[in-house]
């Protein structure tokens, strides 16, 4: 396998994520991790806190579901979709 500059850039991006997520986990403060941010941004309830189901919340949740579905199929199919 040949290593090129884009491999380095993507690995650097992944490494930066690992560092940021690791710091967030070590701090242990609520709302620091990527998961907690995604739950907040897309109106997903956690630990007994459930946001009011508005049309806007539902649109954001459907958008997240659609994106995650596409991303999974894209990665698993080798770019078929």
C-alpha angles and dihedrals in degrees: 000000000000119000117217137175092271091056088055093047094050093044089050090051091050090047091052089051091051091051094047093045091046092053090048091051093046092051090054093204118147114256099022103106126080091245091055091048092050091049089051096045094048098041097248114160122232136184096001094315110116120175119226111272103244127164089255092053091050092049091052092048093049090048090052092047091049093048094047091047092050092046092051093048091044093053096040095046098048093247099315089137 
